[in-house]
Amino acid sequence: MEKMNVLKYIGVVLLCLLLLKPCVGISSFTVWSGPGCDTQGLRFNNCGCFSIPNHGGYEFVYDGQPVYLYNADACQGGVQTILGVATTDCTGFGWSSVSIEC
């Protein structure tokens, strides 16, 4: 009987971990002041819309959520670019805001 309680407990813990997994891993989008990707960086790794103050380069680390990039502030207007795979570009860019949808 004691063994069954332990197995139930392990099952409940595993189920909770599976349900929490989508909330734990969040993609990140890092921008650098430039030129290039070895200067002052700012990382976005929360859900929501953010203004992009730096435009020297970027790195996107995919962990389940794509990022939506906009040429306008406050994620307004149409989406200019969607990143859904890990990528880095250190040549500069013109996006003004980024959205991470969770």
N, C-alpha and C positions, 0 to 999 in steps of 0.2 A: 504493500500500500504506500509506503514512504517513497519508493521508486517512482510510482505514478505521479505523485505530487511534484517531484523534482522534474520529471519530464514535462508536466503541464507548465511549470514555471519557466523552463527553458523555451518551450514553445511560445509562451506569451512574450518573453523578452525578444525572441527572434522576430515575431510579428511586429512588435513595436519598432524595432530597428529597421525593418523593411518599410514601414509606414513613414518613418522619419527621414529615410535616405534622400528623398527629393528635396527636403528642406535643408539638408546639411551641405551638399555640394552646390555651390553657386559659381557660375562662370565669372571671370574677372576681365576687366578692360583697363589696361594701364596706359597712360599718356605721358610723354616727356616734353619738357620745354624746348629741347633741341638746341642746336641742330643734332639730329640723331637720337639714339635711345640710351645714352649714357649720362644724361644730365638729371635735373630735378624731375622726379616722377610722381604721379598721382594715380592711385589705384581705385577703381570702382568695383566693388564686389558685394553690393547689396542690390536688392530688387528696387526698381523705380527709374525715374528719369533724372539725369544729371547734366549740368552744363559742363562743357569741355573747355578748360582754361588754357591748356597746353596743346600745341600742334606740331611739335618737332618729330614725333614718331609715336607708334603705338604697338602694344602687344595684347592679343586676345587669347585667353586660356579658356577653352571650352570645357565646361563641366555640367552639361545638360541643358543650358539655356543659351539660345542665340542672343546676340546684341543687335539692336536696331539703331542705326546712325542717321542723324538728321542734319541738314544744312542750316536749319533754323534753331533758335533757342527754344527751350522748354518742350522739346520733342514735338514741335508744331510742324504742320505741312506734311508732305508725304515722306515716307521712309526713303532715304537715299541709298543706303547699303545695309544688307543683313549679313552678319558674320555668323556662321554655324560650324566652323572648324577652326582649330588653333592656327593663328597666323601672327606674324610680326612684320612691320614695315617701318623702317627708320628714316624714310625720306620726306616725311611731313604729310599733312592731310588738311582738309578744309572743313570737316564736320564741326558743328557747333554744340550738339547735344547727343547723348547716348541713353538708350533705354534697355534695361535688363528686366525681362518679363519672367516672373516666377509663379 
